[in-house]
């Protein structure tokens, strides 16, 4: 409006404003408006720094917590790299969508409303024409964006698949080298790239078509508005300043609505990016604490499996009506053919899964009625293939007890015979172990896991092939450490190498998810028809055959 007055004054000539004082006053007010607009914009920007960073931090924290509360089975079916990308895209989507709403859609709503009011005041027909055109433009943009949405989702999924494949091949890089399979993996990656390129190009082409149609609509509106304005000018109802005012509004409207078309598409595109992570966040956690779950209190360490049955999704039963009672302080070994359910039993005890039938109790407390954190804080676990954080060895061992002192960590490392190889590193306990502990050998990783268990000092201990990656000398040392570790603890041991469980209080033989026999090593060997004796003879016979080579 101020520019309209400025040009109206110019059109009247010097006689109307001989010294230009009116023009100077107008440009002074215009300058003040520019300054005020800049001040308010900067105040808004500054406030948004605090708002955005707080919200993004809270979103990232919520995503981290919610993601890690998903079950063990959830992570076995996901690519780590894909999950990380999905989480990052969610945060970035919030930032872009918020920017679009705050800096584009909200100002556009206000400015367009004022434009319509002013143009209707100047001439109702011009205001009506712009209102009708704007409504048509926005409806077209919205409908077209809804149509394009499904293709944006497909593009996002293709992008995730590409990232997941890259993550998988990076983690398994050694396999690519061992099997000379880079050419094959390149072919696979090229196929994924082709799918991604096709879906990305399709989404971009749809945006191109939308821009072309919107450009035509803008040219049409400018013609209609100026056609109507000329009629009013001929009748003396509009001045030169009014024409400039209308043209300025048209340019502002075109810029705003051109960007709003892109803004709506960008918002939906980012919503597609966020969709995959939102679905994960909205997915109920498979394993949850029961309402009003209590804290597990372990005084003796008695474990009971009562008529437990478990089946993985869409599979055959793995555990069938399983009954087993382990006395406080008893050392029990689970052995049997592969697929017999040994590892599944330990995962059920740790509540990585819940059984479909039956109960599991510790000291008379059903584990599904206590908190998961309290359960796992009382059950130590040494896996067959430990995975370490890319952090210093001191932190990796301390993971068994986050409150442990450096002195306690070193003492646990000595008992697990980690101290010897750690001291050989230039940075000793400050040595970073690489992603998943790749800088350590399998035996070294296993000794670190045992050191964690020693440090945790839980009343119940699960050893899942805890010495499988050790050489004979290290195994002898670790066996001695484990004998000290399992004293006064209830211990459940999974073993394929039967020589390591000869001293167990009881050996439980599993087949097809059921107990077929149990007893001490001597008792089971004394039965000629026992499965344990057959497995023992196979292992001993195989060892003797290898010795004669």
N, C-alpha and C positions, 0 to 999 in steps of 0.2 A: 504494500500500500504506500509505503514511504517512497519507493522508487516511482510509483505512478505519479505522486505529487511532484517529484523531482522533474520528470519528463513533461508533465503538464505545464510546469513553470517555464521550462526551456522552450516549449512550443509557443508560449505567449510572447517571448522575446525580451529584449533588454528594457523596453519601455515599462514593462510590468515590474521588473526587479533590476533597477539601474545599477546598483552596486553589488548585486548578487548575494545580498544578505539572506534572502529567503532560501536560496540554494545552499549557502554555507550552513544555515541552521538545519536544513534537511540532512545534509551529509554528516553533520555533527551527531544528530539523533541516530542516523543509520550506523555510524561508528560505535555509538554507545550500545546499540542493540547487538552489534557483533561482539563487543567486549563482554556484555552480560551473557550472551549465548555461550561464549567460550568459557566464562567463569563457571556457569552452571554445568556445562559439559564436563569440565575438569573435576568439579566436586563430585559429580555422578561417577566418573571413572575412578576416582580415588576411593569412594565408598565401595565400588564394585570389587576393588582389589581384595578388601577384607571379606566381602560376601563370597566371591568366587572361590578364593583359596580355602575358606572355612568349609564351604559346601563340598568342594572337590576332595578335601582331606577326609571329611566325614564319609563321603561316598567310597573312597578308596579303603578306608578302615572297615566300613561295613562289608564291602566286597571281599576283602581279605578274610574277615572273620566268618562270614557266611559260606564262602567257598571252602574253607578248611574244615568246616563242620559237616561237610558232605561225607558220605561213608567211604570205607575202603574200596568197595566195588565201584563207586562212582569214578574214582581216580584210576582204577585199572582199565576203564573204558574211555579215557580221555588222553589227548596229547597235551603234555605240559606247555609246549610252545603256543598251542592254540588257545589254551586257557588264559595264558598271560596276555596274548593279543586281544582276546575278547574283553578282558578286564580293562586294559588300557583304552580300547576303543569306547567303552562305556563312559569313562571319565572325560575323554576328549569330546564325545558326543554331547555331554552336558554343557561343556564350555561353549561349543559352537551354537547349540540350540539357544542357550541363554543369551549369547551375543546377538543372535538374529532377532529374538523377541524384544530384547531391551533396546538395541540400537536401531532396529529397522521396523519391526511390526508395530511396536507401541508408538513411536513418533509418527509413523505413517497413518495410523488410525486417527491421531489427533490432527495432523496437518490436512488430511483429506477431508475430515469433517468440517474444518474451518474453510477450506477451499469451496466446498459445495455451498456452504452458507453464503459466502461472499459472492460467488458467481450467480447463485439464485437471486441475490439482492440486485446484482447488476442486470441480469436478464433471466427470468424463470426458465426459458427454453434452453439457454446455454447450460444452466445448472442441472436441468432435467436430463439433457443429453449426456453430460459428463457422469451423472449419477447412474444412469442406465448402462452406459459403456463400462464404467468401473465395476459395477456389479457383475456384468457379463464377463469381464476380464478375470476377476477374482474367482468366479465360479469355474471358468474354464481352467485356470491354473490349478485349482484344488482338485477338480475331477481328473485332470490329466496326471497330476501327481499321484492320486490314488491308483490310477491305472499303472503308473510306472513303479509303484511301491514294490510289487511282487518281483519285478526285475532287479530292483535294488537289493532285495533280500537275497536273491540268487547270486548276485554279484558279491555280496558280503560273504555268503557261504563258500563261494569259490575262492575268495581271498583267504578265508580261514583254512580251507583244505590245503592251499598252497603253502601257507605258513606252517601248518601241522606237518606236512611232508618234509619241509626243510628242517624242522626241529627233529623229526624222527631220524633223518639221515645224518644230522650232526651228532646226535647221541650215539648212533650206530656207525660212526665213521670208520671204526676199526674193521667192521664187517665188510664195508665197501672195499677196503684194502685187501683183506684176507681172501675174499672171493672174487677180486678183480671185477666188481659189479658196477663200477662207475658208469659205464656205457648204458647198462640196463636201467640204472637209477636216473640217468639223464633222459632216457626215453620216457620213463614214468613222469618225471618232472615236466618234460616238454608237453606231455598230454594234459597235465594239470594246468600248465601255463596257457595252452590253447583254449581250454575251457574257460579259464579266467579272462583271457583276452576277448573271447567271443561275448561273454556276459558283460564285461566292462564296456566294450564297443557298443553293444545294444543299448545299455543305459545312457551312454553319451549321445547316441543317435537320437534317442527319444527326447533328450534335452534340446538337441539341435532343432528338431521338428517343432517343439514347443516355442522356442525362440523365434522361429520363422513366422509362425502364426501370430504371435504376439506383436511382432514388428509390423505386420500388415494391419492389425487392429489399431495400432497407434497412429499409423499414417491416415487411416480412415477417420479416426476421431479428430485429428487436427484439421482435416478438410471440413468436416461437419461443423466444428466449433467456429472456424473462421468464416465459413459461409454464412452462418447465423449472425456472427459479429458484424460482417460487412453490411448486412441488411439493417442492423441497428445503427451503424455509423452513417449510412446514407440518410437515415431519418434524424441524425443529429443527437442520438441518445448516447453515443460512446465517444470518448476523446482519444487522442493519441496515447495518453497515459493508460487509459483503460485497455487499449490493445496490447500495450507492453505488459500490463498487469495480467491479462488473460494468457499471453504467451509465456510469461514467467511461470504461471500456475501450470500450464500445460507441460512445460519442460520439467518442472518439479514433480508433477504427477507422473509423467512418463518415466523419469528416473526412479521414482519411488516404486511404481508398479512394475517396472521392468525388474527392479531388484526384488520385489516381493514375489514375483514368479520364481526367480532363482532361489529366494529365501525359503519359500514353501518346499521346493524340490530339495534344497540342502537340508532342511529340517527333517524331511522324511527319509532322506538318504542316511543322515546320522542316526535317525531312529532305527533304520535297518541295521546299521553298524552295532547299535546298542542291543538290538533284539535278542541276539544269541546269549549275551551275558545276562540280560534281564530274565530270560527263560530259566537260566541256571539259578539265579537268585530267587525266583519264584517257585522253583521246584522244592517241595518239602524234603527235609533231610530224612534219609531212609532210616538211620539209626538215631533216635532221640532219647533224651532223658525222660523218664516217666514224670507226669505231674507230681510235684512234691517229692521228687526222688531224694532219698537220704544219702548220707555219706557212708561208704563202706568202712566198717571197722574190722580189722583182721587181728584176732588174738592167737589163733592156733594155726590156721592155714588149711583147714579141711576143705576139700573140693568134692562136689557131688554132681554127677550128670544123671538126671532122672528121665528115662524114656525120651531121650532127645532124638528128633528126626530133623534132617535139613536137606533141602534141595536147592541147587542154584537155579536161576531163572531158566525156564524151558529146558530142563535137563532131568536126568534120572536122579533119584535120591542118592545122596552121597553118604549120609549118616542115617541109619535105620534103627529106631527104638534102642538107642545107645544108653547103657547103664554102666556107670563106673563111679566108685567111691574111693577117693585117695585120702589116706589118713594124714593128720598133721605131721609134717616132717618126713613123709614117705617119699622115696625116690622111685618114680614110675617111668618106664620107657615105653614108647609106642613104636611098634615096628610092623612091617607088612609090605606087601607089593605096592608099587606105585599106583596112586588113584584109590587107595584103600580108605582115605579120609583122615590121615594123621594130621596133616597141616590144617585141615578144616576144623578139627577139634580145638586146636590151639586158637584159631581165629574166632571161634564161637566163645571160647573162654575170655578172650580179650574184647568181645562184643564188636568185632569188625562186621559180624553178621549176627542176626537173631534167628534162632531155630523156629521152624514152623510149628513144632510140637515139643513138649517137654520143658524141663527146668534145669538151670545150672545154678548151683548154690556155692557160696564160699562162707564157711562158718555159719551155715543156716540162713544166709541172706541171699535172696534171689538177685542175680546180677542185673536183671532187667529193671529192678526197682531201686537201684542205687545209681549215683551219678557216674558217668563214663570216666571222668577225670579221677575220681576217688578209686574206681576199679583199677585203672591202669597204673595208678601211682603205687599200688600194692602188688602188681604183677610185673616182674622183670622179663625182658624178652631179648634173646640173642638169636638173630636170624641167620640163615645159611649164607645170605649174600647181603651184608650190611651196606647201607647207603649213607654216606656222610655229607655234611654241608661243606660248601666251599668256604670254609672258615679255618682259623688256626686249630691245631690239634688240641690245644688247651680247651678251647670252647667245645670242640666235638666230644671230648671225653666228659667234660663238665655237664653235658646234656643229660647225663644220668641223674644228676642232682645239681640243679642250677644254683643252689646256695653253697655248694662245696667250695672250700678254699683251694688255692693253688697247691698247697701242701697235700691236701687230701687227694687232689687229682693226680699228682705225681705218685703218691703212694699206691693208688689204684692202678696206675700205669705200670708200676713195678710188679705188682701182683699178677697182672695180665701179661707181663713180659713185653710191654710196649716200650718201656723206658730205654731199652737197649738200642732199638733202631731210631727212636726219636732223638736221642742224644747224638746220633751221627749226622743229623741234618744241620746245616749251618745256622738256621734260625730256631732249631730245637722245637720247643712247644709252641712257638709262634709261627710255625710252618703252615702255610695254606695247603690243603690237601687236594685242591682241584674239584671240579664239578663231580658230584657223586663219589668223591674220594678217589678219582682216577689216578692221582699221582702215587697212591699206595698200592702195594700188591694185595691180592685177595687175602692172604694170610695176615698181612698187617692190618687191613680193614677189620678182619674178624677179631683180632686182638684188641683193637680200639673198642669194638662193640662189647667185648667181654669186660674191658676196663669200665665202660659205662655201667654195666650190670653190677660190677663190684661196687662202684660208687653209689648206685641207687640203693643197694642193700635191701631189696624188697623181700617180704616173707614168702612170696611165691615166685618161682623162677621157671621160665620156659626156655629150653635149649633146643633150637631147631637146627640140627646138624652143625653145632657150634664149632666143631673142629675139622669140618670137611675141607677147608682150604689151607690147612696147615701141613707143613712138612713133618717128617717123623720126629725130628728134634724139637721143633716148636710144639707139636702135639703133646709130647711127653711133658714139657714145661707147663702147658696150658691145662693138661689133665690134673696136674698137681694143684694149680691155682683154682680149678673148678671144684676139686674135692674140698678145698678150704671154703670156697664160696657157697657151696650147697649145704654146708653144715647148718643144722637147725632151720632149714628151709624145706617147704614142700616143693618138690621138683618134678617137672614133666619134661621128658627128654624124647625128642624125635631122632631116630638114627637109622641109617641104612647100613653103616659099617657096624656089624654086631659086636665086634671086639671091644667097642667103646662103652658097651652097656652091660658087660658081664657082672659088674658089681652092683647093679641096680637092685633095690628091694623087691621090685616086681617088674616083670616084662609082660606087656599086653600086646597080643598079636591081633591085628585088624585085617579083615578081608571084606571088601564090598561094604564098608561102613558098619561092620558088626564085629564084636569080639568073638574070635573063634577059639582062643585059648589064652591062658595067663598063668604066670608062676615065676619062679626064679630061673636063672640060667640053667642051673643043674637040673631042676625039675623038668623043664621043657626038653632038655637034651635027652633025658631018660626015657622019653616017649618016642618010640620008633616012628610012629605014624604022624607025629606032630609037624605042623607047617614050619614052626621055628627050627626044628632039627633039619628039615629039608633046606631051608634058607641058609642055615649055618654050614651045612655040608657043601652047598654050592659056593659059598664065599671062601671057605677054607680050601676046597678043592681047586677053585679058580686061582687062589693065591699060590698054592703049591705048583700048579701048572705053569704059572708065570715065573716062579722061582727056578724051574728046570730049564727055562729057555736060555 
